[in-house]
C-alpha cells in the first residue's frame, strides 16, 4: 500500500511479505526495540458527544476532505502520503493511492457541499490532466511514491499494480460523478492505456510491480487480500484485459477463530476493506463466496480477537478495539489478527473500525464515539490521528492519506452508498464483475 514507513522506504505490503516469509522480524527492526511499561490502566472519563452518529460521521468526512484539499498540490492534484494532524508540515512525498482516495473524497465533498463546487471540479480536472499528460508511467502504471510538486519518482520505488489500481478507482469514480467532458476524456484515457497483460509478466497472477533497474518484482498477487480490485479492473479493461482464468488463479485460504471461519490471508484488517470501498459486493457472490458477508465475518472475528487480549491490554473492551497496519510508538507496524500478527502493544487504530463501518455499523460506531468522547488528543484538524495508545498516552502526530481515505469512503457508503452507487455505474467495472462470474446471491 502507498504508505511511507516513517523515514524508511518500506511499504505496508512489503513489510507484510517480509514478516510472512520470515525474512524480516518486527522484533529486529530498529524502530521496534522499546518495551512497553505502564501503570494500571484507568479509562478516561467520558465527555458525551452531543451529536448523532450521522453528525459524527459528517465531522469525520469533512475533516478528511480538508486533508485531501489542503495537503494536495493545486497544480498537480497529488495528495501527500501523510501530514501532521493539524497541518502546516513540510512533507513533500505523495502516494498515488492517497490521490485515488482523494479523487473519490472530492466526489463526496462536492455531493455534500463541503467545498465550492466549481473549485472542486477544477481540482479534479487539473489532477486528471496531470496524471494523463505529465506524471511518468510505464505501460499505464504509475510509480508508488512521487514528489508531490513535480511527479518525479521518489526513493527508487516500484511501479505499483495495487497503488495504480487504487488510483484508477478514484479516476473512475470521478469520471462517473462529474458530468464534465474533459474529466471524462482524461479519465478514460488514463484507464485504457493500462496494460494489464504486461503486468502478468508471463504468469497466471499479476506481479506486484516493476522497477526499471531490475524488472518485475518477484512477488505476485496470489492469495486473498486487497487484490480483488486489481483483478476486476484487469478483467474489465476494454483495451488490455487479462484472461478470466486470472480470477481463479489466486488462492482463498481460510482463517478459523473461535466460531468464525472466513476467507483471509494472514494480513491486517485493511485487506478486507480496500476493494470494497468501491466495489459493491452486497447481495452478490462468485463461485467461492459472498465477499461482503465474508468481510462482515472477518470484522466480527477481529473484534472478538481484540477482546480476547483484554487481560494483556486492558484498554481493549467492547467499546474500544481495532488494529490495522499503522504507525505506533515504536515505529510502523503491520499488525492485526486473528491470527496474531506483529508486536501488539494495546494501540488503537481508528481506521480499523472506520473502514469497517459498512460491515459492522453499531459496533464500529460505538468505538468511534468512544474515541471522540474519551480521547480528545486523538482528534484534530484532519480528524482522528492515525493511531494512539491509551496504555502509555502515546498519540501519533500524523495522519495518513490512505487511512483517512478508507474511513471517509466507508463512512459515506454506510450513510448513503454514494461511492458504491457511483463507481459501479462504470462499464469496465460491470464487465469485470461479470467476467469474474458474479451473480446475485
C-alpha angles and dihedrals in degrees: 000000000000102000127120110225105227107291094332128093097238120121125210091250092050090050091050090051092049096049093045092051093045091240094119127034117203088215090060097050114111092236096049103064102099121097123221117249123179146154124241108304119244117185112235120249117270121247102193117239104231097206131083124257088262091052091053092049089048089055091048092050094045093052091047089052089052088057094048091048101041099036096051124085109247094216095052105020090223113148123222117250089229141351140185114283091248097033129232095111134138101235111144104180123096128191121215090223091058087051090053091052088044094055089053090045089055089055090053092046093051092049093048097041096242091142141013107293097220093049092049092050091049090051091052091049092050092047093052092043089055093046092051102041110023115021110096114245142165119219087342096304120121133218115262100233123027141172102268094221102041105021090232115156112262130212094000085280126173134261096256123216094194096045091045087052092052088051092049091052088058092045092052092046090053092047091057098037098051116059090209124130096214094048091049093047094050093044093051093048093049093051098042096053093059106111103210093173089060090055090057087068091201094309136110094244130049121261119242091232153308137250125200091224097054110009126231121009114247093230119090137192095255109138134048114284133105088327101103094090091055094054096041092051090047092049092049098047111125092204111033108015125170123228117278086239088074089074090061095042097079120076128242108210119186132231122209120198122164105310094341125099123173145143111275144129123231089274140120123274095264089076088071093050113043103070090041093056085078109012112073108216095167111131092003135102139177126210090292113040151318098274094198092057089042089059091047088056092045090053092049090049091049091053091049090048091054092048090051087063095056095109089055097038109025094189089072106095139144089277099040121048141108133120128187135149107304149122119295138186088268098042137280117341130194091202140150144100175315098049097037110259127186133351100314114200107170097275121153120221110198095201090061089072095025090060091048098051091110091053103044109014105174096040094048094044089053090058094047091050091048092053091047093048102040106027110048092167088064091067130070146138093313097040124251120012114248091252142343138185118223091190096065101017094246116156122186110239090211142069121208122220099225092047093051087045099055090048093049095047096045091045089055093046089052091049102042112347088239098145094045093046094048099042096045091060090073112108091219090056093048091048092050092051091047094049090049088058102249116167135170108284 
